[in-house]
Amino acid sequence: MSAAEHREDADPPQHPAPAAPGEVLEHSEPVSVPTEHGTFSVVGWRVPGPTGGPVTEHVSLSAPAPRQEQDLPPLVRLHSECLTGDVLGSWRCDCGPQLHLAMERIAEHGGTVLYLRNHEGRGIGLVNKLRAYKLQDAGADTVDANTLLGLPAEARDYTAAGRILTAMGLRTVRLLTNNPDKVEKLEALGITVADVVPHEVHARTENLDYLRTKRDRMHHHLTHLTPGETS
């Protein structure tokens, strides 16, 4: 049983706040989902793409803050879908460990993990991500592999995240991220990032070059990149 489940002073999981004026999204009713990290109030969201494009389904996992932290802006983690890391447990990236760490931290401190679909390979899609892996195996880094495919190094759109957070009443947040680009894009969507909370996980031999590329070429704030240390 997790530490979050032992907290005696925690309120029960909260339902999303009513949508802000003009911000109406289709969503499911909250359901309680117990996990190894704690119990979350889970809501599914359907968000149309830009200019009436295809609808994408996303999911929020929320937990209440302990009383001593309820005056702080909520912790929020925007987690980009990564089938290879999140589901298959691939060691080529740090996505799976980041997701689990986010769930642990949200269970303990309260807030929301927002799981964003259609973000595979930083927005290039699953098939193209696997093609990029092939180029990485031949020596390209994660940035050059995308560009060799004629694709952008970073193609993620956070519009859905901004709309969902707005609908949940989360207009000011403490963002769990190492990525300054994510902060800038979220603030451009009208969400105030009151604090940036580092979200570093252990490096592995298999993803050390990947993490160094994120640090050196994509300006992620990563401080320890030796396998076995926090990175």
C-alpha positions, 0 to 999 in steps of 0.5 A, spaced: 500 500 500 502 506 498 504 512 502 498 516 499 493 511 501 495 511 508 494 519 509 489 520 514 488 528 512 487 527 505 480 529 502 477 524 497 479 525 490 475 531 487 471 531 481 473 536 475 471 543 476 466 546 472 468 548 465 470 555 464 466 560 460 466 558 452 470 552 454 466 546 453 469 539 452 466 532 452 468 528 458 467 522 462 464 522 469 470 521 474 471 514 476 476 512 482 482 507 479 486 504 484 494 503 482 500 501 485 502 508 486 495 510 489 488 511 488 486 517 482 480 520 480 480 519 472 477 522 467 477 521 459 476 527 455 475 528 447 478 534 444 477 536 437 483 537 433 485 544 430 480 547 425 475 541 427 480 536 426 479 529 428 477 528 435 483 525 440 481 522 447 486 524 453 485 522 460 487 526 467 489 522 473 487 527 479 489 526 487 487 531 492 493 535 496 494 534 503 491 539 507 498 542 508 499 543 501 492 545 499 494 553 499 499 551 493 498 551 486 496 544 484 502 540 481 501 538 474 504 533 469 503 533 462 505 526 459 506 525 452 504 518 450 509 513 449 507 506 447 514 503 447 516 507 454 509 507 457 507 500 455 513 496 453 518 498 458 523 500 453 529 503 456 531 507 449 527 513 453 525 515 460 518 516 458 515 510 462 519 512 469 517 519 468 510 517 468 510 512 474 514 518 478 509 523 476 503 518 479 507 517 485 508 525 486 501 526 484 499 521 489 503 524 495 502 531 493 496 532 490 494 535 483 493 532 476 497 527 471 494 529 464 496 523 459 496 526 452 495 522 446 498 523 439 504 525 442 508 519 440 515 521 438 514 528 440 509 528 435 511 525 429 507 518 430 509 511 432 511 508 425 515 514 424 518 514 431 520 507 429 523 509 423 527 514 427 529 509 432 532 505 426 536 511 424 539 512 431 541 505 431 545 507 425 548 513 429 543 519 428 541 522 435 534 523 436 534 530 433 537 528 427 533 522 426 527 526 425 530 531 421 533 526 416 526 523 415 523 530 413 520 531 420 520 536 425 525 535 431 519 537 436 512 537 433 507 536 439 501 541 440 499 542 447 492 546 445 488 540 448 492 540 454 490 548 455 483 546 454 483 541 459 486 544 464 482 550 463 476 546 463 478 543 470 479 550 473 487 549 473 489 556 470 495 556 475 499 550 476 506 548 478 509 544 472 513 537 473 517 538 467 525 539 465 523 542 458 522 549 458 519 549 451 513 546 454 512 551 459 512 557 454 507 553 450 503 552 456 503 559 458 502 561 451 495 558 452 493 562 458 495 557 463 500 560 468 506 556 470 507 559 478 513 554 479 517 549 474 518 543 479 524 538 476 522 531 474 528 527 473 529 520 473 535 515 473 539 514 467 541 508 463 546 506 459 541 505 453 538 512 454 544 516 456 545 519 449 538 520 448 538 524 454 544 528 453 541 530 446 535 532 450 540 536 454 544 539 449 540 540 443 533 541 446 535 545 452 532 540 457 534 541 464 538 535 466 543 535 471 546 528 472 547 523 466 551 518 469 547 511 469 545 510 476 544 517 478 538 521 477 538 524 470 
